[in-house]
């Protein structure tokens, strides 16, 4: 049989860029072409219906069911003009993916024929099978009913011939079974809390919006090479593979010229993304070979999350069209950069003020410091929970290595902001500020009001870094649903801002001046959250020791980090902010532990299969060739001379025998460890068993296989190597 690896390499070598037809219009003209946006709402809805729907979207007004039919009719008319025949409720279950059930518009007309119908009821609600999705025990397998309900704040869009309606997903008894519902609740809580604090400075503020700009990193691998790697197909990462002699050490891939095939893929992706209203802005080569990044302009947080989920699905579809496969796994290749999804997070008012940005007046800058510090307060109090929100079986491979942030949450602020906070704490309060009637406030802080944006270098080892007018949550994994971490961040900051408002109000009620009260609480909080503030190298052993001394969460075990969701502080936070309740948190942890177990379980089974059915047969085949060579040399030269001439081959024969024997033993140990773990009924204990006893055995097997890859004849090795996976364009 022909070696599949070489056939795949040959096929990949002969592929050429796929021609992409560029629309004749400028991007601004076809942007949102497949989205039922405000422009289309205005066209297809009456003025009254349009006004009511906009009020729901902008102001959180109650959705009037009486307008649902009119909205549905307008959507259907627009959809049919675009060749749409089906509709679906598009939702985000606890699988880290999206789900959809397509229904045709057709209904019986009562006269033996069919009529195309789409009512308000169908727009607002659908009933998928809730028992088929992870629920952590909220739904029994025999309790099928669940509901998807329209989220009018995220616009409807078209994929192929289907009208997609973004929805939340809840159980029959009302618990959330997705990421969107708690995200929306967290955004509501943050809006309420941040608005109250913003009004201390700007009484005319009515609303605070949460902004998100994500940076999607990913690898592209030729599809033929991908199909020749069962581990990539089934787990998303290479479970074995010796590093290439050249990988990223020359830094020549980063920001380099984009390969032609990749450029064609990116062009196609951007066109379709823009048509779906995803505002793609940046594309470039990332640091690792065959690693790339796409980033949009920031948007409203809920919409940005939807767009990211939509984009990940779109990437897979378009990559296949161009003969690639997208790898969204956080660490598909050992020894080189993994892929993250940096979340650039900020708050802004309905009056256009960016709350994490400095201003031109002392009071503006006091507001800036307040929102910086209270964000840090939320991050500090719930640093372990924030880490748990980004920790997965896949992301745990990435954290702490090759430019990824460490598995300890800290925040980098930069020298100027750090100096300001130090000055506020150390200065005598009476000398720190003065009030001069209508002239306003003067602060005795040298850097205020001349605070500059981006005046400090960035710290790539910081998981939560301040970057001038926003925070960058760098620890989020590339395959993650952004909502998983953002609903925690939003809720934690909302809690901190609520607490700040209450304490300021209490001092004002006692007769203290508003500014004086703000300064008092601010000084308190700067001291309290100081442990989360770190400017140094997050990779150093010294920082880990220091983080422990500061009381930060340094746990690195993925299953154990999930315990933070069930800490009393976490439960109190989620319940007081009306984001999630204890039973929902318990259920989600069950899902997290089960997901972790299944991912490691699949990897272990795949590795065992590859080791026994691919690697050992190939190694022993080469061993036989070497043995035949030794015997043949003895026949030609005699024993003494042959022993001298075949010394290397005999050494290799022994090494192969020893390493294959070790692999066989380790695979048997791996199987037995799985059998023991599988008998554990408690999901938390099972996940811990897989982490502690199964995963380490996989690394031992990999070590031996990677050594064999360097020994066995290249022409016999069946699996595409790193040099081919990473450098085939």
C-alpha positions as CSV (number, residue, x, y, z in Angstrom):
1,X,0.0,0.0,0.0
2,X,1.2,3.5,-0.9
3,X,2.2,5.5,2.2
4,X,-0.7,7.9,2.8
5,X,1.6,10.5,4.2
6,X,3.5,10.9,0.9
7,X,0.3,10.9,-1.1
8,X,-1.0,13.7,1.1
9,X,2.2,15.7,0.8
10,X,2.1,15.3,-3.0
11,X,-1.5,16.4,-3.1
12,X,-0.9,19.5,-0.9
13,X,2.2,20.5,-3.0
14,X,0.2,20.7,-6.2
15,X,-2.7,22.8,-4.8
16,X,-3.1,26.3,-6.0
17,X,-5.0,29.3,-4.6
18,X,-8.7,29.0,-5.2
19,X,-10.1,32.0,-7.1
20,X,-12.4,34.1,-5.1
21,X,-14.9,36.4,-6.8
22,X,-14.8,39.8,-5.2
23,X,-18.1,41.8,-5.2
24,X,-18.0,44.8,-7.5
25,X,-19.2,47.0,-4.6
26,X,-17.0,48.5,-2.0
27,X,-17.1,46.6,1.4
28,X,-19.2,49.3,3.0
29,X,-21.9,48.7,0.4
30,X,-22.2,44.9,1.0
31,X,-21.6,45.0,4.7
32,X,-24.6,43.4,6.5
33,X,-26.2,42.3,3.2
34,X,-27.4,39.1,4.8
35,X,-28.5,40.7,8.1
36,X,-31.9,42.0,9.0
37,X,-30.4,45.2,10.4
38,X,-32.0,48.5,11.2
39,X,-31.9,49.6,7.6
40,X,-33.9,46.6,6.6
41,X,-36.2,46.8,9.6
42,X,-37.0,50.4,8.5
43,X,-37.8,49.2,5.0
44,X,-39.8,46.0,5.9
45,X,-41.6,47.1,9.1
46,X,-44.2,49.8,9.7
47,X,-43.1,53.0,11.5
48,X,-45.0,51.9,14.6
49,X,-43.6,48.4,14.7
50,X,-40.1,49.7,13.9
51,X,-40.1,52.2,16.8
52,X,-41.3,49.6,19.3
53,X,-38.7,47.1,18.2
54,X,-35.9,49.7,18.4
55,X,-37.1,50.6,21.9
56,X,-36.7,46.9,22.9
57,X,-33.2,46.7,21.4
58,X,-31.9,50.0,22.7
59,X,-33.7,50.5,26.0
60,X,-34.6,47.0,27.2
61,X,-38.3,47.7,26.8
62,X,-40.6,44.7,27.2
63,X,-41.2,42.9,23.9
64,X,-44.8,43.4,22.9
65,X,-46.1,40.1,21.5
66,X,-48.7,42.0,19.5
67,X,-45.9,43.2,17.2
68,X,-44.3,39.8,16.8
69,X,-46.5,38.8,13.8
70,X,-45.7,42.1,12.0
71,X,-42.0,41.6,12.6
72,X,-42.1,38.0,11.5
73,X,-43.9,39.0,8.3
74,X,-41.4,41.6,7.5
75,X,-38.5,39.2,8.1
76,X,-40.1,36.5,5.9
77,X,-40.6,39.0,3.1
78,X,-37.0,40.0,3.2
79,X,-35.8,36.4,3.6
80,X,-37.8,35.2,0.6
81,X,-36.4,38.0,-1.6
82,X,-33.0,36.5,-0.7
83,X,-34.0,32.9,-1.7
84,X,-34.6,31.7,1.9
85,X,-36.9,28.6,2.4
86,X,-36.2,27.6,6.0
87,X,-35.8,29.2,9.4
88,X,-34.0,28.2,12.6
89,X,-33.4,29.3,16.1
90,X,-29.6,29.6,16.4
91,X,-28.4,29.1,19.9
92,X,-25.3,28.3,22.0
93,X,-25.7,25.2,24.2
94,X,-23.1,24.1,26.8
95,X,-21.0,22.4,24.1
96,X,-18.8,25.4,23.1
97,X,-20.5,25.3,19.7
98,X,-23.7,26.4,18.2
99,X,-26.9,24.5,17.4
100,X,-29.8,24.8,15.0
101,X,-32.9,22.9,13.9
102,X,-34.1,24.0,10.4
103,X,-37.9,24.2,9.7
104,X,-39.4,25.0,6.3
105,X,-41.8,28.0,6.0
106,X,-44.4,25.7,4.5
107,X,-47.6,24.8,6.3
108,X,-50.9,23.1,5.2
109,X,-53.4,25.4,3.6
110,X,-56.4,23.3,4.6
111,X,-57.2,22.6,1.0
112,X,-54.7,19.9,0.3
113,X,-52.0,22.3,-0.6
114,X,-49.2,24.1,1.1
115,X,-48.7,27.8,2.1
116,X,-45.5,29.5,3.3
117,X,-46.1,30.8,6.8
118,X,-43.8,32.4,9.5
119,X,-45.7,33.7,12.5
120,X,-44.7,35.7,15.5
121,X,-45.0,32.6,17.6
122,X,-42.4,30.8,15.4
123,X,-40.1,33.8,15.6
124,X,-40.2,34.2,19.3
125,X,-40.0,30.6,20.4
126,X,-39.0,27.1,19.2
127,X,-38.8,23.8,21.0
128,X,-35.6,21.8,20.5
129,X,-34.9,18.6,22.4
130,X,-33.3,19.8,25.6
131,X,-32.3,16.3,26.7
132,X,-29.9,15.9,23.8
133,X,-27.6,18.8,25.1
134,X,-25.5,18.9,28.2
135,X,-27.5,20.1,31.2
136,X,-25.6,18.9,34.2
137,X,-28.6,17.1,35.5
138,X,-31.1,19.9,35.1
139,X,-32.9,17.9,32.5
140,X,-33.4,14.1,32.6
141,X,-33.0,12.1,29.4
142,X,-36.7,11.4,29.5
143,X,-37.5,15.1,29.8
144,X,-37.1,16.3,26.3
145,X,-38.7,19.7,26.4
146,X,-36.6,22.9,26.2
147,X,-37.2,26.3,24.6
148,X,-35.2,28.6,22.5
149,X,-36.4,32.2,22.7
150,X,-35.6,35.1,20.4
151,X,-32.9,37.6,21.5
152,X,-34.0,40.8,19.7
153,X,-30.7,42.6,20.6
154,X,-28.8,40.4,18.2
155,X,-30.0,40.8,14.5
156,X,-31.4,37.9,12.5
157,X,-29.2,36.8,9.6
158,X,-29.1,34.4,6.6
159,X,-26.9,31.4,6.1
160,X,-27.4,29.7,2.7
161,X,-31.1,29.2,2.4
162,X,-31.9,29.5,6.1
163,X,-33.1,32.5,8.2
164,X,-31.1,32.3,11.5
165,X,-32.7,33.8,14.6
166,X,-30.2,34.3,17.6
167,X,-31.9,32.9,20.7
168,X,-31.4,32.0,24.3
169,X,-31.9,28.3,25.3
170,X,-33.7,27.5,28.6
171,X,-35.2,24.4,30.2
172,X,-38.9,23.7,30.6
173,X,-38.5,24.9,34.2
174,X,-36.7,28.1,33.2
175,X,-33.0,27.4,34.0
176,X,-30.5,28.5,31.4
177,X,-29.0,25.8,29.2
178,X,-26.7,28.0,27.2
179,X,-24.1,30.8,27.5
180,X,-26.2,33.6,26.0
181,X,-28.9,33.9,28.8
182,X,-26.5,34.4,31.7
183,X,-24.4,36.7,29.5
184,X,-27.4,38.9,28.8
185,X,-28.2,39.0,32.6
186,X,-24.5,39.9,33.4
187,X,-24.7,42.7,30.9
188,X,-27.9,44.0,32.4
189,X,-26.3,43.9,35.9
190,X,-23.2,45.7,34.7
191,X,-25.2,48.3,32.9
192,X,-27.2,49.1,36.1
193,X,-24.1,49.2,38.4
194,X,-21.8,51.1,36.0
195,X,-24.6,53.7,35.2
196,X,-25.0,54.4,38.9
197,X,-21.3,55.1,39.4
198,X,-21.0,57.0,36.1
199,X,-23.8,59.3,37.3
200,X,-21.6,60.4,40.3
201,X,-19.6,62.2,37.6
202,X,-22.1,62.7,34.8
203,X,-25.8,62.9,35.9
204,X,-27.1,62.8,32.3
205,X,-25.8,59.2,31.7
206,X,-28.7,56.8,31.2
207,X,-27.0,53.7,30.1
208,X,-23.6,52.0,30.1
209,X,-22.7,49.6,27.3
210,X,-20.1,46.8,27.4
211,X,-17.8,46.6,24.4
212,X,-15.9,43.6,23.2
213,X,-13.2,43.3,20.5
214,X,-11.9,39.7,20.2
215,X,-8.7,38.6,18.4
216,X,-9.2,35.1,16.9
217,X,-6.0,33.1,16.5
218,X,-6.0,29.9,14.5
219,X,-3.9,27.4,12.6
220,X,-4.4,26.3,9.0
221,X,-3.4,22.8,7.9
222,X,-3.7,21.4,4.5
223,X,-6.8,19.1,4.5
224,X,-5.0,16.1,3.0
225,X,-2.3,16.2,5.7
226,X,-5.0,16.7,8.3
227,X,-6.9,13.6,7.1
228,X,-3.7,11.6,7.3
229,X,-3.4,12.4,11.1
230,X,-6.2,10.6,13.1
231,X,-5.2,12.5,16.2
232,X,-5.9,15.8,14.6
233,X,-9.2,14.6,13.2
234,X,-10.5,13.2,16.5
235,X,-8.9,15.5,19.1
236,X,-7.9,18.7,17.3
237,X,-4.3,18.4,18.4
238,X,-1.2,16.3,17.6
239,X,-0.8,13.7,20.4
240,X,2.6,12.9,19.1
241,X,5.2,14.4,16.8
242,X,8.8,15.5,17.3
243,X,9.4,19.2,16.8
244,X,10.6,20.3,13.4
245,X,14.3,21.3,13.1
246,X,12.9,24.7,12.2
247,X,9.7,26.0,13.7
248,X,9.3,29.6,15.0
249,X,12.8,30.3,16.3
250,X,13.6,32.6,13.4
251,X,10.4,34.7,14.0
252,X,10.1,34.9,10.2
253,X,6.5,34.0,10.0
254,X,5.1,36.8,12.3
255,X,3.6,39.6,10.2
256,X,5.3,38.1,7.1
257,X,3.8,37.9,3.6
258,X,0.6,35.9,3.7
259,X,0.9,32.7,1.6
260,X,-1.2,32.8,-1.6
261,X,-3.6,30.0,-0.7
262,X,-4.1,31.5,2.7
263,X,-4.7,34.9,1.2
264,X,-7.4,33.5,-1.0
265,X,-9.0,31.8,2.0
266,X,-8.8,35.1,4.1
267,X,-10.3,37.1,1.2
268,X,-13.3,34.6,0.9
269,X,-13.7,34.6,4.6
270,X,-13.8,38.3,4.9
271,X,-16.3,38.8,2.1
272,X,-18.7,36.4,3.7
273,X,-18.1,37.7,7.2
274,X,-18.8,41.3,6.1
275,X,-22.0,40.2,4.4
276,X,-23.0,38.8,7.8
277,X,-22.2,42.1,9.5
278,X,-19.0,40.9,11.1
279,X,-16.7,44.0,10.9
280,X,-13.4,42.3,10.1
281,X,-10.5,44.7,10.4
282,X,-7.2,43.0,10.8
283,X,-5.6,39.8,9.3
284,X,-2.0,38.7,9.6
285,X,0.4,35.9,10.2
286,X,0.9,35.0,13.8
287,X,4.2,33.9,15.4
288,X,4.0,30.2,14.8
289,X,4.3,28.8,11.3
290,X,0.8,28.4,9.6
291,X,-0.7,30.3,12.5
292,X,-2.9,33.4,11.7
293,X,-5.2,35.9,13.3
294,X,-8.4,37.8,12.4
295,X,-9.7,40.6,14.5
296,X,-12.8,42.8,14.0
297,X,-13.7,46.3,15.1
298,X,-15.1,46.2,18.6
299,X,-18.9,45.9,19.1
300,X,-21.5,45.6,21.7
301,X,-20.5,42.6,23.8
302,X,-23.5,40.4,23.1
303,X,-23.3,41.0,19.4
304,X,-19.6,40.5,19.4
305,X,-19.9,37.1,21.1
306,X,-22.5,36.0,18.5
307,X,-20.3,37.2,15.7
308,X,-17.3,35.2,17.0
309,X,-19.4,32.0,17.3
310,X,-20.7,32.6,13.8
311,X,-17.2,33.3,12.4
312,X,-15.7,30.1,13.9
313,X,-18.4,28.1,12.0
314,X,-17.8,30.1,8.9
315,X,-14.0,29.6,9.1
316,X,-14.4,25.8,9.0
317,X,-16.8,25.9,6.1
318,X,-14.6,28.2,3.9
319,X,-11.3,26.5,4.9
320,X,-12.7,23.2,3.6
321,X,-13.6,24.9,0.3
322,X,-10.0,26.1,0.0
323,X,-8.5,22.7,0.8
324,X,-7.6,23.6,4.4
325,X,-8.7,22.6,7.8
326,X,-8.9,25.2,10.6
327,X,-7.4,24.2,14.0
328,X,-9.0,26.1,16.8
329,X,-7.4,23.9,19.5
330,X,-5.4,26.1,21.9
331,X,-2.3,23.9,21.5
332,X,-2.4,21.7,18.4
333,X,1.4,21.5,18.2
334,X,3.8,21.0,21.1
335,X,6.7,23.4,21.5
336,X,5.3,26.3,19.6
337,X,2.9,29.1,20.2
338,X,-0.7,28.1,21.1
339,X,-3.7,30.0,20.0
340,X,-5.7,32.4,22.2
341,X,-8.6,34.7,21.7
342,X,-7.7,38.0,23.4
343,X,-10.8,39.7,24.7
344,X,-10.5,43.5,24.6
345,X,-13.2,44.7,27.1
346,X,-14.3,48.2,27.9
347,X,-17.3,50.2,29.1
348,X,-18.9,53.3,27.5
349,X,-21.8,55.5,28.2
350,X,-24.8,56.4,26.0
351,X,-23.3,59.9,26.0
352,X,-20.1,58.7,24.3
353,X,-17.7,58.6,27.3
354,X,-15.2,55.6,27.4
355,X,-15.1,54.9,31.1
356,X,-11.7,53.2,31.1
357,X,-10.1,56.1,29.2
358,X,-8.6,59.3,30.7
359,X,-10.2,62.6,30.1
360,X,-9.3,66.3,29.8
361,X,-10.4,67.4,33.3
362,X,-9.4,66.4,36.8
363,X,-12.9,65.0,37.4
364,X,-12.8,63.0,34.2
365,X,-9.6,61.5,35.3
366,X,-10.9,60.7,38.8
367,X,-13.7,58.8,37.0
368,X,-11.1,57.0,35.0
369,X,-9.2,55.9,38.1
370,X,-12.5,54.8,39.8
371,X,-13.4,52.5,37.0
372,X,-9.9,51.1,36.7
373,X,-9.7,50.4,40.4
374,X,-13.2,48.9,40.7
375,X,-12.5,46.6,37.7
376,X,-9.4,45.5,39.6
377,X,-11.5,44.9,42.7
378,X,-13.8,42.5,40.8
379,X,-10.8,40.8,39.3
380,X,-9.1,40.5,42.6
381,X,-12.0,39.2,44.6
382,X,-12.8,36.6,42.0
383,X,-9.4,35.9,40.5
384,X,-9.8,32.1,41.0
385,X,-13.2,32.2,39.4
386,X,-12.0,34.2,36.4
387,X,-9.3,31.6,35.9
388,X,-11.8,28.8,36.2
389,X,-13.9,30.6,33.4
390,X,-11.0,30.3,30.9
391,X,-9.7,26.9,32.0
392,X,-10.5,23.9,29.8
393,X,-8.8,20.6,28.9
394,X,-7.5,22.2,25.8
395,X,-6.6,25.7,27.1
396,X,-4.6,24.2,30.0
397,X,-2.0,23.1,27.4
398,X,-1.5,26.7,26.3
399,X,-1.4,28.6,29.6
400,X,2.1,29.5,30.8
401,X,3.9,28.7,27.6
402,X,5.1,30.3,24.4
403,X,3.7,33.8,24.9
404,X,0.5,32.7,26.6
405,X,-0.4,34.2,29.9
406,X,0.3,32.1,33.1
407,X,-2.4,30.2,35.0
408,X,-2.4,32.9,37.7
409,X,-4.7,35.9,37.2
410,X,-3.0,39.3,37.6
411,X,-3.3,42.7,36.1
412,X,-0.7,44.9,34.4
413,X,-1.5,48.6,34.5
414,X,1.7,50.3,33.2
415,X,3.9,52.8,35.0
416,X,1.8,55.9,34.8
417,X,-1.4,54.5,36.2
418,X,0.6,52.6,38.8
419,X,2.3,55.9,39.9
420,X,-1.1,57.6,40.1
421,X,-2.6,54.9,42.3
422,X,0.5,55.0,44.6
423,X,0.2,58.7,44.9
424,X,-3.4,58.6,45.8
425,X,-2.8,56.1,48.6
426,X,0.4,57.7,50.0
427,X,-0.7,61.4,49.9
428,X,-2.4,63.1,52.7
429,X,-6.1,63.2,51.7
430,X,-6.5,66.8,52.9
431,X,-3.7,67.9,50.5
432,X,-4.8,65.6,47.7
433,X,-7.7,67.6,46.5
434,X,-9.5,70.9,47.0
435,X,-12.9,72.1,46.0
436,X,-13.2,75.7,44.7
437,X,-16.8,76.4,44.2
438,X,-18.0,76.6,40.6
439,X,-14.4,76.2,39.4
440,X,-14.7,72.6,40.1
441,X,-12.1,70.2,41.6
442,X,-8.3,70.3,41.6
443,X,-6.3,67.2,42.3
444,X,-2.8,67.3,43.6
445,X,-1.7,64.5,41.3
446,X,1.1,65.6,38.9
447,X,0.0,63.2,36.2
448,X,-3.6,64.5,36.1
449,X,-5.0,65.8,33.9
450,X,-2.1,64.9,31.5
451,X,-2.8,61.1,31.5
452,X,-1.6,59.7,28.2
453,X,-2.9,56.7,26.4
454,X,-0.5,53.9,25.6
455,X,2.4,55.5,27.3
456,X,3.7,52.2,28.6
457,X,4.9,49.1,26.9
458,X,2.6,46.1,27.0
459,X,3.2,43.0,29.2
460,X,2.6,39.9,27.2
461,X,2.7,37.7,30.3
462,X,-0.2,39.5,31.9
463,X,-3.5,37.6,31.7
464,X,-5.5,40.8,32.3
465,X,-3.6,43.9,31.1
466,X,-4.7,47.5,30.8
467,X,-3.9,48.7,27.3
468,X,-4.7,52.4,27.3
469,X,-8.5,52.6,27.2
470,X,-9.6,49.0,27.8
471,X,-8.5,45.8,29.5
472,X,-7.3,42.9,27.5
473,X,-8.2,39.5,28.9
474,X,-5.5,37.5,27.2
475,X,-6.1,34.1,28.9
476,X,-9.2,33.2,26.9
477,X,-8.7,30.2,24.7
478,X,-9.1,30.2,20.9
479,X,-11.9,27.6,20.8
480,X,-13.9,29.1,23.7
481,X,-17.2,30.8,23.6
482,X,-16.3,34.3,24.8
483,X,-19.4,34.4,26.9
484,X,-18.0,31.8,29.3
485,X,-15.4,34.2,30.7
486,X,-17.2,37.5,30.0
487,X,-20.3,36.7,32.1
488,X,-17.9,36.1,35.0
489,X,-16.0,39.3,34.4
490,X,-19.1,41.4,33.9
491,X,-20.7,40.1,37.0
492,X,-17.6,40.5,39.1
493,X,-17.1,44.1,38.0
494,X,-20.9,44.8,38.5
495,X,-20.6,43.5,42.1
496,X,-17.6,45.7,42.8
497,X,-19.3,48.8,41.3
498,X,-22.4,48.2,43.3
499,X,-20.4,47.9,46.5
500,X,-18.5,51.1,45.6
501,X,-21.8,53.0,45.1
502,X,-23.2,51.9,48.4
503,X,-20.2,52.9,50.4
504,X,-19.9,56.3,48.7
505,X,-23.7,56.9,49.3
506,X,-23.3,55.9,53.0
507,X,-20.5,58.5,53.4
508,X,-22.5,61.2,51.6
509,X,-25.5,60.5,53.7
510,X,-23.3,61.2,56.8
511,X,-22.6,64.6,55.4
512,X,-19.3,64.0,53.5
513,X,-18.7,65.8,50.2
514,X,-19.2,63.6,47.1
515,X,-15.7,64.0,45.9
516,X,-14.3,63.4,49.3
517,X,-16.4,60.3,49.7
518,X,-15.2,59.0,46.4
519,X,-11.6,59.6,47.3
520,X,-12.0,57.8,50.7
521,X,-13.5,54.7,49.1
522,X,-11.0,54.8,46.2
523,X,-8.0,54.8,48.6
524,X,-9.5,51.9,50.5
525,X,-10.0,49.9,47.3
526,X,-6.6,50.6,45.9
527,X,-5.0,49.1,49.0
528,X,-7.4,46.1,49.0
529,X,-6.8,45.1,45.3
530,X,-3.1,45.7,45.4
531,X,-2.3,41.9,45.3
532,X,-3.8,41.6,41.8
533,X,-1.5,44.3,40.5
534,X,1.7,42.9,39.0
535,X,4.0,44.5,36.5
536,X,6.8,41.8,36.2
537,X,7.4,38.6,34.4
538,X,4.4,36.3,34.8
539,X,6.5,33.3,33.7
540,X,9.0,33.4,36.5
541,X,9.1,31.0,39.4
542,X,9.5,34.0,41.7
543,X,6.1,35.3,40.6
544,X,4.4,32.0,41.4
545,X,5.9,32.2,44.9
546,X,4.9,35.8,45.3
547,X,1.3,35.1,44.0
548,X,1.0,32.5,46.7
549,X,2.1,35.0,49.3
550,X,-0.4,37.5,48.0
551,X,-3.2,34.9,48.4
552,X,-4.0,34.6,44.7
553,X,-5.3,31.4,43.3
554,X,-2.3,29.4,41.9
555,X,-4.1,26.1,41.2
556,X,-3.1,24.6,37.9
557,X,-5.4,21.5,37.8
558,X,-8.2,22.1,35.4
559,X,-10.9,20.0,37.3
560,X,-9.9,21.6,40.6
561,X,-10.2,25.2,39.3
562,X,-13.9,24.5,38.6
563,X,-14.5,24.4,42.4
564,X,-14.3,28.2,42.4
565,X,-17.7,28.3,40.8
566,X,-19.2,26.8,43.9
567,X,-17.3,29.0,46.4
568,X,-19.8,30.8,48.6
569,X,-18.5,34.2,47.3
570,X,-19.1,33.1,43.7
571,X,-22.7,31.8,44.5
572,X,-23.5,35.0,46.4
573,X,-22.1,37.2,43.5
574,X,-24.1,35.4,40.8
575,X,-27.3,35.3,42.8
576,X,-27.2,38.8,44.1
577,X,-26.6,40.1,40.5
578,X,-29.4,37.8,39.2
579,X,-27.1,36.1,36.7
580,X,-27.3,32.5,37.8
581,X,-28.5,30.5,40.8
582,X,-26.8,27.8,42.8
583,X,-28.6,24.9,41.0
584,X,-27.5,26.3,37.6
585,X,-23.9,26.7,38.8
586,X,-23.9,23.1,40.1
587,X,-25.2,21.9,36.8
588,X,-22.6,23.8,34.8
589,X,-19.8,22.4,36.9
590,X,-21.1,18.9,36.2
591,X,-21.0,19.7,32.5
592,X,-17.5,21.1,32.8
593,X,-16.1,18.1,34.7
594,X,-17.8,15.7,32.2
595,X,-16.5,17.6,29.2
596,X,-13.0,17.5,30.6
597,X,-13.2,13.8,31.3
598,X,-14.5,13.0,27.8
599,X,-11.8,15.1,26.1
600,X,-9.0,13.3,27.9
601,X,-10.8,10.0,27.5
602,X,-10.9,10.4,23.7
603,X,-7.3,11.5,23.5
604,X,-6.2,8.5,25.5
605,X,-8.1,6.1,23.3
606,X,-6.8,7.7,20.1
607,X,-3.2,7.6,21.4
608,X,-3.5,4.0,22.4
609,X,-4.8,3.1,19.0
610,X,-2.1,5.0,17.1
611,X,0.6,3.6,19.3
612,X,-0.4,0.0,18.9
613,X,-1.7,0.0,15.3
614,X,0.5,2.6,13.6
615,X,3.7,3.4,15.5
616,X,4.8,-0.1,16.8
617,X,4.1,-1.9,13.5
618,X,6.1,0.7,11.6
619,X,8.9,0.6,14.1
620,X,9.1,-3.2,14.1
621,X,9.0,-3.2,10.3
622,X,12.0,-1.0,10.2
623,X,13.6,-3.1,12.9
624,X,13.2,-6.1,10.7
625,X,14.9,-4.3,7.8
626,X,17.8,-3.5,10.1
627,X,18.0,-7.1,11.3
628,X,18.0,-8.4,7.7
629,X,20.9,-6.0,7.0
630,X,22.8,-7.4,10.0
631,X,22.3,-11.0,8.8
632,X,23.2,-10.1,5.3
633,X,26.4,-8.4,6.3
634,X,27.5,-11.4,8.3
635,X,27.1,-13.6,5.2
636,X,29.3,-11.2,3.2
637,X,32.0,-10.2,5.7
638,X,31.9,-12.8,8.4
639,X,31.0,-12.4,12.1
640,X,33.9,-10.3,13.4
641,X,34.0,-7.7,10.6
642,X,30.2,-7.7,10.3
643,X,29.9,-6.9,14.0
644,X,32.1,-3.9,13.5
645,X,30.2,-2.7,10.4
646,X,26.7,-3.2,11.8
647,X,27.3,-1.8,15.3
648,X,25.0,1.2,14.7
649,X,22.2,-1.0,13.2
650,X,22.4,-3.4,16.1
651,X,22.2,-0.4,18.5
652,X,19.1,0.8,16.7
653,X,17.5,-2.6,16.8
654,X,18.0,-2.7,20.6
655,X,16.7,0.8,21.1
656,X,13.6,0.2,19.0
657,X,12.9,-3.0,20.9
658,X,13.3,-1.2,24.2
659,X,11.1,1.7,23.2
660,X,8.3,-0.3,21.7
661,X,8.3,-2.6,24.7
662,X,8.0,0.5,26.9
663,X,5.2,1.8,24.8
664,X,3.3,-1.5,25.0
665,X,3.6,-1.4,28.8
666,X,2.6,2.2,29.1
667,X,-0.4,1.7,26.8
668,X,-1.5,-1.1,29.0
669,X,-1.1,1.1,32.1
670,X,-3.1,3.8,30.3
671,X,-5.9,1.4,29.6
672,X,-6.0,0.2,33.1
673,X,-6.0,3.8,34.5
674,X,-8.9,4.6,32.3
675,X,-10.8,1.5,33.5
676,X,-10.3,2.5,37.1
677,X,-11.3,6.1,36.4
678,X,-14.4,5.1,34.4
679,X,-15.8,3.2,37.5
680,X,-15.9,6.5,39.4
681,X,-19.5,7.8,39.4
682,X,-18.9,11.2,40.9
683,X,-18.1,13.5,38.0
684,X,-15.7,15.7,39.9
685,X,-13.8,12.8,41.2
686,X,-13.7,11.1,37.8
687,X,-12.3,14.3,36.2
688,X,-9.7,14.5,38.8
689,X,-8.7,10.9,38.2
690,X,-8.3,11.6,34.5
691,X,-6.2,14.6,35.3
692,X,-4.0,12.9,37.9
693,X,-3.7,9.4,36.6
694,X,-4.6,9.2,32.9
695,X,-3.2,12.4,31.3
696,X,0.4,12.0,32.7
697,X,0.6,8.5,31.2
698,X,-0.1,9.9,27.8
699,X,2.9,12.2,28.0
700,X,5.1,9.2,28.8
701,X,3.9,7.4,25.7
702,X,4.4,10.5,23.6
703,X,8.0,10.8,24.7
704,X,8.8,7.3,23.4
705,X,7.0,7.8,20.1
706,X,8.7,11.1,19.4
707,X,12.1,9.4,20.0
708,X,11.1,6.6,17.6
709,X,10.2,9.2,14.9
710,X,13.9,10.3,14.9
711,X,15.0,6.7,14.5
712,X,12.6,5.0,12.0
713,X,13.2,5.5,8.3
714,X,11.4,8.5,7.0
715,X,10.0,6.6,4.1
716,X,8.2,4.2,6.5
717,X,6.7,6.8,8.9
718,X,3.0,7.0,8.1
719,X,1.9,10.1,9.9
720,X,2.7,13.6,8.5
721,X,5.5,15.2,10.5
722,X,5.6,18.6,12.1
723,X,7.7,20.0,9.2
724,X,5.0,19.1,6.8
725,X,2.0,20.1,8.9
726,X,3.6,23.5,9.7
727,X,5.4,24.5,6.5
728,X,3.2,23.2,3.7
729,X,1.5,26.2,2.3
